[in-house]
Amino acid sequence: MGKKMRIKGDLDDIGALLEIISILKDVSTNRFFAFSQQKMEFSKFLELFLLFFDRLEAMDTACPLVRNGNPGTDIIVITSDAGFMSQLNGRVCSAALREYQASKTPRVICVGAKGAAKLVAMDMKVEKVFSSADETSRYDTALKIRDYTVERIMSGAAGRAVCIYTWPKSFNILKPRVVKLLPAAELIGGDDEETAMPTAQKRKIRKQKDLILESSLDGIMKNLSDIWVASRLYEILTETKLAEAASQAQQLESAVESLGSEKKAMVVSFKKAGKDEINKAMREVFSSSSVIKAKRR
């Protein structure tokens, strides 16, 4: 087989692969915008929890869900087991490493087996691994993580819980985000981006301190924290699905650009090989003509 035919075969393979990847990229892009339209906003609902939690700041209570001195920190890391997720998992695991090193007694809880393996490779001890959530299991996964996390704080195994995931700020901007889940005393103290609450709203909340409890604070906090953590985790898992679609589209776009450049270079090589074969054929013709003329003489 000549060089031109070999290059032609490789060129056809790249063309077919480029077409497949382009289709996958378009599917991921469409998924992102479809998920964006379906996304449920919990911000107004969760603000009511922050209002109540902040009112507990001045109260004398030993409820570990409100405040405690346990230095143990549960770091919940949301990763993905989907394809083309190396960049997404890498960013969120790097953010988890920074939080891990900053905590006195950190314990890692990971969603996603691939992310858990990456965390272990980065010398972090993974306490618990949950299966990666899909479209139908997001709520069940949120409840499982909630039950595990709240139980650890109530039993004294941990003092606080934070969640790290990839926040899709836009289609092109994906950034790791650290969200405080418990105890309640730390929630209002987070920065504006973490709580998605304007500073003016926080000041308004802090001014409203009058509170009369008709039931046990421990019982109230146990029920409210279950709803708070489950809702927050469900929102985070929903945003992770957006981040997955955007990350897949971005990586596939890079692959399309890379293959496109390779295809252009191969087209040039194909044309050059064709010219070389024509030149070779012409040289053979001229050589044959010269030999024939020499014999006739």
N, C-alpha and C positions, 0 to 999 in steps of 0.2 A: 504494500500500500504506500502510495506516494505521500510526501509531506503535506501537500494540499488537501488530500482526502482525510488525513489524520486531523488536521486543523478544522476541516469542515465538520467532522464528527463531534469534536469538542465544542465547536461553535453551536451546533444543534442542541447539545446537552445543556449548555449554559442558557440558551434561549428558552428551553423548556423549563429549566429551574427558575429562571427569572420570572417567567409567567406565573408559576405556582406561588412564588414568594410574594409577588405583587397582589395576587388574589388574597392571600392570607393577610397581607398588610391592610388591604381595603376592608376585610372582614373585621379585623381588630379595631380599625378606626370607627367603623359603623357601630361596633359593640360599645365603644366608649361613649359615643353620643346618645345611643339608646339607653345605656345605664344612667347617663346624666339626666335624661328626662324622667327616668323612673325613680331616681334617688329621693328618699324621704328626708326632710329636714327636721331635726330634733332640737334645734337651737332654742326655740321659744319654750319648748317643753322642759328642757334641761335647765334653763335659767331659773325655773321655779324651785328646783332642787338646790341650786346654788344659793338662792335667797334663804331657804330654810337652814341649810348647812351653816351659812355665815351667822345666822342668828344664834347658833349654838356656841359661838366662840366665847361668849362671856359666861356661859353656864358651867357650873361645877359638876362634872360627870367623869366617871371612870370607864365609860363605854369605849372600847378600843376602836370602834368604827368612827368615833368623833375625834379622838386624839389619843396618842400613846407614845411612850418613850422607847419602844422597841426599835433598835437600829436596823433590823432586817428589812430588806426591800425586795419585793417580788417584781421582776422586770418581765412583763408580758410582751413578747416579740412576735409581731404578725408578719409571717413570710408567705411565700406562695410555692406550690408544687407544680404550677402550670409550666408550659414550655416558654423558652425565651425570657426567663425571669432572673438571669444571672445578675444583671445590673440592679434590678429592684432589690433582690435579696442582699446583694453586696452592700448597698447603701444603708439599708435598715439594720444589718448586722454590725456595720461600722458605728452607727449611732448607738446600738445596744452596748458595744464595747466601751464607748465613752461613759455611758451611764453606769456600766458594770464597774469600771475603774473608779468612778466618783462615789460609789456607794460603799458603806462600811461592811455590811453583810449582805451581799447581793445573791439572789437566787433567780435563775432564768426559767421562765415558762414560755415555750415556743409553740406557735401554730404553724405546722408545716414541717415535714420530715427533712426536706432539702435544706431549709433554713437551720434546723437543729444540727444537722451535720456540719454546716458551715460555722455555726457558733462553737461547736466542740473543737473544730479545727483552729479556731481563734483563741483556744485555751479558756473557754468559758464553760462552767459546769451547768448543764441543763437539767433542771429538777423534774420537769414534766413536759411531755410532747403531746399536743392535740393534733388531730388530723386537719389538713387544710380544708377550709369551708368552701363549699360550692354554692350555687344559686339556691338549692333547696335546703341546705343544712346550716345556713348562716345563723338563724335564730337558735337552733339547738346547740351549735358550737358556742354561741354567746352565753347561753345558760350554763353549759358545762364549765366554761372558764370562770363565770361569776361564782358558781357554787364552790369551786376549788379555791378561788382567791379569798372570798369572804370567810370561808371556813378556816383558812390559814391565819387570817388576822384575828378572828374570834378565839382561836386556840392558842394564840401567842407565838405561832411559828414565824410570823412576819408582822411588821409594824406599818408598812405602807405598800401601796401597789401603784405602779406606773405602767403605761402601755406605749410601745413604740411601733409605729407603722409608717407606711409611705403615704403621704398626703398628696392627692392630685390637685394642686393649686390651679392648674390649667392643663390642657392637653399636652403642652410642651414642658411644663414645669412640675416635676415630681420631687418632693423633698421629705426626708425623714422627720417625723413629728413625735414629740414626747408628751403624753397626756397623763395627768395625775388622776387616779381613780379613787383612792382612799388613802388616809382617813379624811373625814369631811373638813377638818380644820385647815388642811393644806390646799383645798380646792380654790378658794377665792384668792389665795396668795400667788397663784400662777400668773404667767404673763398673759397678755391679751390674746396672743395667737393661740395659746393652748386652750383657753376657755372659750374663745370666739365671742368674748363679751367686751363691749366698749368700756373704757376707763370710767366714763361718766356713770354708766350703769352700776359699776362696782361701788362707786362712792355712794350712790343712792341706796344700795343694799346695805352698806355698812352703817348708814344712819338709822336704819330700821331695826332696833335691837329689842324692842318690847316683845316678850313672848311668854305666854302662859301655857304650861303643859298640863293636860288633863289625864294623860296616860304615862306609863313608864317610858323614859327616854330610850332605854336600851331596846325595848320592843319596837318603838317607832323607828329607830335608826336601822334595826335589822330589816324591817319591811321596806323602808325607803331605799336603803342601800342596795337591796336586791334589784329593785326596779331601776335605780340609777345606773348601777354597773352593767346590768343586762342591756339597757337602752344605749348606753355609751358604747359598749362593745359591738352591738349590732350596727350602730352607725359607722364605727371604725371598719368593721368587716365589709360593709357596703362600699365605703370609700376605697377599700383595698381592691375591690373588684374593678372600680374605675381605674385605679393605678395599674392593675394588671393589663387591662386593655390598652392603655396608653403606652406602657412599657413595651408590650409586644409590638405595637405599631411602630414605635421608635426604633427598636432593634431590627425589625424587618425592613424599615426604610433604609437603615444603614447597610443592610445586606443587599438591598436593591441597588443602592449607589455603588457599592463595591463590585457587585457582579456587572453592573452597567459599564463601569470603567474597564473591567476585565474583558467584557464583550467587545468594546471599542478597540482595545489593543489587539484582540484576537482577529477582528475584522481586518485590521491593518496587516497582520501577519498572513492572513488568508490571501489578501490581494497581492502581497509581496511574493508569497509562495506560488500563486498563479502566474505572475510575471516571470518568476525564476523558471517555472516549467516551460513557459513559452520561449524564453531565451535559450533554454537547454535544447528544446526541439529545433529552434532555428539554427543553433550551432551544429546540431547533428545533420540538418539538411545541407548546410554549407559544406560541412566536412565530407558528406557523401558526394556532393557535386564536385568537390575538388578531387576526390579519389577517382571518380568516373572520368573527369577530364584528363587526369594524369595517365590513366590506362589507355585512353584513346590516342594520346600522343605516342 
